[in-house]
Amino acid sequence: MKFKKADEMEISINFKSMRLSSTFVNIALIIWLAVDFINSGKLPFILFSIVCIQNIIFFGSKLYMTNKLSVM
């Protein structure tokens, strides 16, 4: 089974789709975190850690890729 290589337009569309879905998940988790915090008065550790780790991965990889491409 052969796969064709994605062209630039398809890659751009995929990146925009991933960015939108990641933003949605991040906002949904933050809303869930806020609602749970308001209802129980305690900070849900698992939700908080998922949001933090997701943002650390996003901004860390963005910083790494930006530095890697700007050095070239």
TORVOLO-628228 format. One record per atom (N, C-alpha, C, O, CB): x, y, z; residue in one letter. Coordinates in steps of 0.02 Angstrom, whole numbers, plus 50000, padded with zeros to 5 digits. Glycine has a CB too. Layout:
// TORVOLO-628228
XYZA;...
END
This chain:
// TORVOLO-628228
500424994250000M;500005000050000M;500455006250000M;500875007150044M;499525000050061M;500355010449950K;500765016449944K;500365022549968K;499765023149955K;500995017449871K;500715026950004F;500415033150026F;500725038849987F;501335038849975F;500495034150102F;500325043649968K;500605049449934K;500835054449986K;500555055050041K;500085052649886K;501355058149968K;501615063250013K;501135069250013K;500875071249961K;502325065349992K;501035072050072A;500595077850077A;500925083950047A;501525085150056A;500405079150151A;500525087850010D;500805094049983D;500755099650036D;500485098550090D;500435096049918D;501005105450019E;501045110950068E;500355113150091E;500265114750150E;501405116850037E;499865113250047M;499195115350066M;498885110350116M;498575112450165M;498745116050004M;498975103950103E;498705098950148E;499045099150216E;498715098250268E;498775091950116E;499695100250217I;500065100850280I;499815106950319I;499715106550380I;500815101450267I;499715112450285S;499465118550317S;498765117450347S;498625119650402S;499455124350268S;498335114050310I;497665112650334I;497695108150395I;497325109250443I;497235109450278I;498125103050393N;498185098550450N;498435102150512N;498175101050567N;498655092850433N;498935106550504F;499195110350562F;498665114950591F;498605115550652F;499805114350542F;498275118250548K;497745122650573K;497205118650610K;496955120850661K;497435126650515K;497045112850584S;496545108550616S;496785106150684S;496415106150733S;496375102550571S;497425104150687M;497695101850751M;497715107550801M;497585106650860M;498405098950741M;497895113550778R;497925119250823R;497235121050850R;497155122550909R;498215125350787R;496715120750807L;496035122150830L;495795116850879L;495485118550930L;495565122550770L;495925110550865S;495695105250910S;496065105650977S;495765104451030S;495795098350879S;496695107350975S;497085108151037S;496825114051078S;496775113551139S;497835109051021S;496655119451044T;496385125251079T;495705123551111T;495575125551167T;496305131151030T;495285119851074F;494645117851102F;494735113551165F;494405114751215F;494235114051049F;495175108651161V;495295104251218V;495555108151278V;495345107051334V;495785098551200V;496005112851264N;496285116951318N;495745121251351N;495725121651412N;496845121451290N;495335124351312I;494795128551339I;494285124351377I;494055126251431I;494445132551282I;494115118551349A;493635114051383A;493915111751450A;493545111451500A;493465108051339A;494555109951453L;494855107851516L;494885113551567L;494765112451626L;495555105151504L;495025119551544I;495055125251590I;494355126751618I;494285128351677I;495335131551554I;493845126351575I;493155127451599I;492965122051649I;492665123551701I;492665127551539I;493125115851634W;492985110251679W;493345111251745W;493065110051799W;493185103551648W;493965113451741L;494375114851801L;494055120351843L;494005119651904L;495085116751781L;493835125751811A;493525131351847A;492865129251880A;492745130951937A;493415137251800A;492455125551843V;491805123451870V;491905118751929V;491575119351980V;491385119951815V;492375114051922D;492515109351977D;492795113052038D;492635111352095D;492995103951953D;493225118052025F;493505121952081F;492965125952116F;492965126452177F;494055126652055F;492505128952078I;491965132852108I;491495128352148I;491285130252203I;491565136552053I;491335122452122N;490865117952156N;491165114652218N;490825114252269N;490645112552108N;491795112452214S;492075108752270S;492525112952315S;492645111152372S;492455102852245S;492785118452289G;493235122652328G;493955119952329G;494385122952361G;492985123252398G;494075114352295K;494745111552291K;494975111452218K;494575110852172K;494765104352321K;495625112152209L;495915112052142L;496015104752121L;496395101152152L;496585115952140L;495665102552067P;495745095652044P;496445094752014P;496605097651962P;495205093851992P;496855090752047F;497565090152028F;497655087051958F;498075089351920F;497925085852079F;497255081951942I;497345078651877I;497185083351819I;497565083851771I;496905072351872I;496625086951824L;496445091651771L;496965097251766L;497165099151711L;495755094651784L;497175099751823F;497665105151824F;498325102851793F;498635106551755F;497785107651895F;498535096751809S;499165094251782S;499115093051706S;499595094151670S;499375087851818S;498535090651683I;498445089551611I;498495096151573I;498835096551522I;497775086151596I;498165101351598V;498185107951566V;498895110651566V;499135113251516V;497705112851602V;499245110151623C;499925112651628C;500395108951581C;500795112051546C;500175112151699C;500355102351581I;500805098351538I;500675099651465I;501145100051425I;500725090851554I;500035100351446Q;499875101751376Q;500175108451355Q;500445108951300Q;499105101851367Q;500115113551397N;500385120051379N;501155120051380N;501465123451339N;500125125351427N;501455116351426I;502185115851427I;502435112551363I;502925114751333I;502425111951489I;502105107251342I;502305103751280I;502215108351220I;502655108751177I;501895097351270I;501655111851217F;501525116351160F;502045121951156F;502365122851104F;500825119351166F;502125125651211F;502585131351208F;503315129151205F;503725132551174F;502475135851269F;503475123551236G;504165120951232G;504335118751162G;504875120351137G;504245115151280G;503885115051129S;504025112851061S;504035118751013S;504415118850965S;503505107751038S;503605123751025K;503605129650982K;504265133450989K;504545135650939K;503015134251000K;504505134251050L;505145137551062L;505715133751030L;506145136750998L;505265138451136L;505715127151038Y;506245122951010Y;506255123450934Y;506785124450904Y;506155115651032Y;505675122750902M;505635122950829M;505805129850802M;506115130450749M;504945120850805M;505595135050837T;505755141850815T;506505142950817T;506795145650770T;505395147050858T;506825140950872N;507555141750877N;507915137450826N;508415139650797N;507805139950948N;507675131450814K;507995126950766K;507965129750696K;508445129350658K;507675120050769K;507395132650677L;507315135350609L;507655142150601L;507875143850546L;506575136050593L;507705146050655S;508015152550648S;508775152150645S;509105156850622S;507795157050704S;509065146650669V;509785145750668V;510025144150597V;510575145950578V;509995140150716V;509605140750559M;509795138750491M;509925144550449M;510095143750390M;509265134550460M;
END
